[in-house]
Each structure stands twice: as structure tokens, then as C-alpha cells.
Amino acid sequence: MLFAVDVGNSHTVSGLFRHDRLVAHWRLKSDRDRTADELAIRYHALFQMAGIDAGAITGFIVSSVVPTLETCWLDYADKYLGSRLTGPPLRVNHTTATGITVATDNPAEVGADRIVNAVAAWDILRQALIVIDFGTAITFDCVNEQRRYVGGTIHPGIGISLDALAGRTAKLPRVDINATPKQVIGTSTVSAIRSGMLYGFGGLVDRMVEILARELAPEQDRVPTVATGGMAHLVAPFAAAIDRIEPDLTLNGLRLIHAMNRNRQHDVHASAPCHQSS
């Protein structure tokens, strides 16, 4: 089995693949103070709860936007999985073989998750496309018909925006936006915030896809989009430009990249030390 891990600023999404099938997955908060030993305690308990033998894991891959946690995950893989892995633990960055060319001004600054999502979306659509990831930030990533990742845009995420409203104003509350607004015009503070968030971010998506597509593939009438991330399902009903939602897009991208690189040696240089137990 393959253990795939995507470390975000707010949450870490991980999953186990048996061949091409995702058999278990988890979404936990990203704790920057976590050690390799603590990762083992937490995740091996999750394996046990899911009825999965950790001894069956033969592959490991991680993408991370948190350097210290990337190092800790690699340490965990070496220490607790290493003897059973059929190849070295892999981490994704701009130098990893992915089948996608990162054609930005500075490829090293492109988040690993954005590269992974581009790989997975290309595998689905195989044409010029836009990936929208609703995470801590909302990112729009563009891949052209030559399989070149050409860049995108970054926006404050929904959670950040809600926190800012509640934290920077005297009377606006923190609102649960899971409920669908009955109308666009809010008749209470809560309904006004809920409408502003969902219709507002839906409008953001539609406008950004429109102008990104115009630059990405001006000869096409429409560029297809794939949405992923924890809040994609909330915004999708309010954004006509979202063609499909793929909740496991990043995990599937990691699976595809691992298959391409399973016999390659990963870069052992750590960008930041892993926290060690005292």
C-alpha cells in the first residue's frame, strides 16, 4: 500500500492506497510542533482503527507547504516505515518528475500542493485547465495544453475572511456558512454574512475563471475547471464556472507522482529541522 500525505497550513490530509484505490483517508490539523514519534503514535492508531496493518505500507510520499513538518514526515517514514518500503520516501517539489513542466518565473516558490493538483487534474482532463483549491488560501492554478503549469492567483480563503470579520469588528459574529442563504439580500447580520460569503466567493470564482481562461487558452470557448479543498462543496452551488469537484484530487496526484518516481532517490536535504522530543 501507498501512504500519501499532503501537509497544508491548517490541515494535513492523508490517505492509504491499495493499488489505485483509496481505501482510507484522514483530515487532521497541522501541528508545527509535532515530532516524528508523535506522528507514528497518532497515525498508527488511525491505521489500527481502520483495520489496516501498517506493515502492509510499502510506499510513502509527502507534499508540504510547512517545511518543518515535511522534514518530520520524512523522518517518520524513515524510522517507522523504512524497513518495509520498496523505495525511498518521496517528497514533492519543483524538481520532482511529474509529467508537468513548472513554467513560472521562480519554480522553487510554487507550493508542492499546487503542482500535485495540476498533475491530478491533467490526468482527468488532458487539456488546458484551471484547478481551484479551497484551502487556507483559495488558489487558482493554470495548466496549458502543452502540460505546462504557467501560474495562477492566490486569494484569502473563506475561513480567513470569516475570522477577520469576527476578529476585526465589534459586533459581527463568527458565522457557520453551511446553511444555504434563502435569498441574496440578507435580512439579518448572520444571513448577510452567509450570503456575502457564498455568493461573494462564488462570484469571485466565476470572474477569475473568466479572465484566467482568456489568457490561458484564448482560442477556446471555455476552459474546464476542477475544484478541490475542504470548502469546495460549499461554494460550488454558487459558482457556475466549477465543472466538477474532486475531494481527493491532491491524494490522487500524489499517487500518480509516486508511480512516476518510485525508483528515484529523493532529495535528502532538509529545509528545516524536525522538532525532537525533549
C-alpha positions as CSV (number, residue, x, y, z in Angstrom):
1,M,0.0,0.0,0.0
2,L,1.0,3.6,-0.5
3,F,0.8,6.2,2.3
4,A,0.2,9.6,0.7
5,V,0.4,12.8,2.8
6,D,-0.4,16.4,1.9
7,V,0.6,18.9,4.7
8,G,-1.3,22.3,4.5
9,N,-1.0,25.3,6.7
10,S,-4.2,24.4,8.5
11,H,-4.9,20.7,7.9
12,T,-3.0,17.6,6.9
13,V,-4.8,15.3,4.5
14,S,-3.5,11.7,4.2
15,G,-4.7,8.5,2.7
16,L,-3.8,4.9,2.0
17,F,-4.0,3.5,-1.5
18,R,-4.2,-0.2,-2.3
19,H,-3.1,-0.1,-6.0
20,D,-5.2,2.7,-7.5
21,R,-8.0,2.6,-4.9
22,L,-8.1,5.0,-1.9
23,V,-9.0,2.7,1.0
24,A,-8.8,5.1,3.9
25,H,-8.2,8.8,4.4
26,W,-8.0,11.3,7.2
27,R,-8.0,15.1,7.7
28,L,-6.3,16.4,10.8
29,K,-5.0,19.8,12.0
30,S,-1.4,20.6,11.1
31,D,0.6,21.0,14.3
32,R,4.0,22.5,13.6
33,D,5.4,21.2,16.9
34,R,4.6,17.6,16.0
35,T,7.6,15.1,16.2
36,A,8.2,12.1,14.1
37,D,7.4,9.9,17.1
38,E,4.1,11.7,17.7
39,L,3.2,11.2,14.1
40,A,3.7,7.5,14.5
41,I,1.6,7.3,17.6
42,R,-1.3,9.2,16.0
43,Y,-1.3,7.7,12.6
44,H,-0.6,4.1,13.6
45,A,-3.6,4.4,15.9
46,L,-5.7,5.6,12.9
47,F,-4.4,2.6,10.9
48,Q,-5.5,0.3,13.7
49,M,-8.9,1.9,13.9
50,A,-9.4,1.4,10.2
51,G,-8.3,-2.2,10.4
52,I,-5.2,-1.6,8.4
53,D,-1.8,-3.2,9.1
54,A,1.0,-0.6,9.0
55,G,3.3,-3.4,7.9
56,A,1.5,-3.5,4.6
57,I,2.7,0.0,3.7
58,T,5.4,-0.3,1.0
59,G,5.4,3.3,-0.4
60,F,5.4,6.8,1.1
61,I,5.1,10.3,-0.5
62,V,4.6,13.7,1.0
63,S,3.9,17.2,-0.3
64,S,4.0,20.0,2.2
65,V,3.9,23.8,2.4
66,V,5.2,23.6,6.0
67,P,9.0,22.9,5.9
68,T,9.4,21.6,9.4
69,L,6.5,19.2,9.1
70,E,7.8,17.9,5.7
71,T,11.1,17.0,7.5
72,C,9.2,15.3,10.3
73,W,7.2,13.3,7.9
74,L,10.3,12.1,6.1
75,D,11.9,11.2,9.5
76,Y,8.7,9.3,10.4
77,A,8.8,7.4,7.1
78,D,12.5,6.5,7.5
79,K,12.1,5.5,11.2
80,Y,8.8,3.7,11.2
81,L,8.2,2.5,7.6
82,G,11.7,2.4,6.1
83,S,12.4,-1.3,6.5
84,R,9.3,-2.2,4.6
85,L,9.3,0.5,1.8
86,T,10.2,-0.8,-1.6
87,G,11.7,2.6,-2.5
88,P,12.9,5.7,-0.6
89,P,10.3,8.1,0.9
90,L,9.5,10.7,-1.7
91,R,8.7,14.4,-1.3
92,V,7.3,16.6,-4.0
93,N,8.9,19.9,-5.1
94,H,9.5,21.7,-8.3
95,T,12.3,19.3,-9.3
96,T,10.2,16.1,-8.9
97,A,9.3,14.3,-12.1
98,T,5.6,14.9,-12.6
99,G,4.9,15.0,-16.3
100,I,4.1,18.7,-15.8
101,T,6.6,21.4,-16.6
102,V,6.6,24.2,-14.0
103,A,7.0,27.3,-16.2
104,T,6.8,30.1,-13.7
105,D,9.4,32.9,-13.0
106,N,10.7,31.0,-9.9
107,P,9.5,27.4,-9.9
108,A,11.0,26.8,-6.4
109,E,8.4,29.1,-4.9
110,V,5.4,27.1,-6.2
111,G,3.7,25.2,-3.5
112,A,4.0,21.4,-3.8
113,D,0.2,21.0,-3.4
114,R,-0.3,23.2,-6.4
115,I,1.9,21.1,-8.6
116,V,0.3,17.9,-7.3
117,N,-3.2,19.2,-8.0
118,A,-2.1,20.2,-11.5
119,V,-0.9,16.6,-12.2
120,A,-4.1,15.1,-10.9
121,A,-6.3,17.5,-12.9
122,W,-4.3,16.9,-16.1
123,D,-4.8,13.2,-15.7
124,I,-8.5,13.7,-15.6
125,L,-9.0,16.3,-18.4
126,R,-5.8,16.2,-20.5
127,Q,-6.3,19.7,-21.9
128,A,-5.8,23.3,-20.8
129,L,-7.5,23.6,-17.4
130,I,-7.9,25.5,-14.2
131,V,-7.7,24.0,-10.7
132,I,-9.4,25.8,-7.8
133,D,-8.3,24.7,-4.3
134,F,-10.4,26.0,-1.4
135,G,-7.9,25.8,1.5
136,T,-6.5,28.3,3.9
137,A,-6.0,30.3,0.8
138,I,-8.0,29.9,-2.4
139,T,-5.7,29.2,-5.3
140,F,-6.3,29.2,-9.0
141,D,-3.8,27.1,-10.9
142,C,-3.5,27.1,-14.7
143,V,-2.1,24.4,-16.9
144,N,-1.9,24.9,-20.7
145,E,-2.4,22.4,-23.4
146,Q,1.3,21.7,-23.6
147,R,1.2,20.4,-19.9
148,R,2.9,23.5,-18.6
149,Y,2.0,24.8,-15.2
150,V,2.1,28.5,-16.1
151,G,1.0,30.1,-12.7
152,G,-2.3,31.3,-11.2
153,T,-3.7,33.5,-8.5
154,I,-3.9,33.4,-4.7
155,H,-6.7,34.8,-2.6
156,P,-7.6,34.9,1.1
157,G,-9.6,31.8,2.0
158,I,-13.2,31.6,3.4
159,G,-12.0,30.7,6.9
160,I,-9.5,33.6,7.0
161,S,-12.2,36.0,5.8
162,L,-14.7,34.8,8.4
163,D,-12.0,35.1,11.1
164,A,-11.2,38.6,10.0
165,L,-14.8,39.7,10.1
166,A,-15.3,38.4,13.6
167,G,-11.9,39.5,15.0
168,R,-11.6,42.9,13.5
169,T,-15.2,44.2,14.1
170,A,-17.0,44.8,17.3
171,K,-20.4,43.4,16.5
172,L,-20.1,40.8,13.7
173,P,-20.2,37.2,14.9
174,R,-18.3,34.1,13.6
175,V,-20.9,32.5,11.3
176,D,-21.4,28.9,10.2
177,I,-21.9,29.1,6.4
178,N,-23.0,25.5,5.9
179,A,-26.7,26.7,5.6
180,T,-27.8,27.9,2.1
181,P,-29.0,31.5,2.0
182,K,-32.7,31.8,1.3
183,Q,-32.1,35.0,-0.7
184,V,-29.2,37.2,-1.7
185,I,-30.3,40.2,0.3
186,G,-29.6,39.3,3.9
187,T,-32.3,40.4,6.4
188,S,-30.2,39.7,9.5
189,T,-26.5,40.1,10.3
190,V,-26.0,36.3,10.1
191,S,-27.8,35.9,6.8
192,A,-26.0,38.9,5.4
193,I,-22.6,37.4,6.2
194,R,-23.7,34.0,4.9
195,S,-24.9,35.5,1.7
196,G,-21.8,37.7,1.3
197,M,-19.5,34.8,1.7
198,L,-21.2,32.2,-0.5
199,Y,-22.5,34.5,-3.3
200,G,-19.4,36.6,-3.0
201,F,-16.9,33.8,-3.3
202,G,-19.0,32.2,-6.0
203,G,-18.8,35.4,-7.9
204,L,-15.0,35.6,-7.3
205,V,-14.7,32.1,-8.8
206,D,-16.7,32.9,-11.9
207,R,-14.9,36.1,-12.6
208,M,-11.4,34.7,-12.0
209,V,-12.1,31.7,-14.3
210,E,-13.4,34.0,-17.0
211,I,-10.3,36.2,-17.1
212,L,-7.8,33.4,-16.4
213,A,-9.3,31.4,-19.3
214,R,-9.0,34.4,-21.6
215,E,-5.2,34.4,-21.1
216,L,-4.7,30.7,-20.7
217,A,-6.5,29.5,-23.8
218,P,-7.9,32.4,-25.8
219,E,-8.8,30.1,-28.7
220,Q,-11.2,28.0,-26.5
221,D,-14.7,29.0,-25.8
222,R,-14.4,27.6,-22.3
223,V,-11.6,26.2,-20.1
224,P,-12.7,23.3,-17.8
225,T,-12.2,23.7,-14.1
226,V,-11.7,21.2,-11.3
227,A,-12.4,22.3,-7.6
228,T,-11.0,20.7,-4.5
229,G,-10.4,21.5,-0.9
230,G,-12.5,21.5,2.3
231,M,-14.9,24.2,1.3
232,A,-15.3,23.5,-2.4
233,H,-18.7,21.8,-1.9
234,L,-20.0,25.0,-0.2
235,V,-19.1,27.4,-2.9
236,A,-19.8,25.2,-6.0
237,P,-23.6,25.8,-6.0
238,F,-22.9,29.5,-6.2
239,A,-20.2,29.3,-9.0
240,A,-21.3,28.3,-12.5
241,A,-17.7,28.0,-13.6
242,I,-16.9,25.0,-11.4
243,D,-17.3,21.9,-13.7
244,R,-16.5,19.2,-11.2
245,I,-15.5,18.7,-7.6
246,E,-12.7,16.2,-6.8
247,P,-12.3,15.9,-3.0
248,D,-9.4,13.6,-3.2
249,L,-7.6,15.4,-6.1
250,T,-4.4,16.0,-4.1
251,L,-4.1,12.5,-2.8
252,N,-4.6,11.1,-6.3
253,G,-2.0,13.4,-7.6
254,L,0.4,12.1,-5.0
255,R,-0.4,8.6,-6.1
256,L,0.3,9.4,-9.7
257,I,3.6,11.2,-8.9
258,H,4.7,8.3,-6.7
259,A,4.2,5.9,-9.5
260,M,6.4,8.0,-11.7
261,N,9.2,8.3,-9.1
262,R,9.1,5.1,-7.1
263,N,12.6,4.1,-8.2
264,R,14.2,7.5,-7.8
265,Q,16.2,8.7,-4.8
266,H,14.6,11.6,-3.0
267,D,16.5,14.7,-2.1
268,V,17.7,14.2,1.5
269,H,18.5,17.8,2.2
270,A,16.0,19.0,4.9
271,S,14.9,22.6,4.6
272,A,14.2,22.9,8.3
273,P,14.8,20.6,11.3
274,C,12.1,18.3,12.7
275,H,11.1,19.0,16.3
276,Q,12.6,16.5,18.6
277,S,11.2,15.2,21.9
278,S,12.9,16.7,24.9
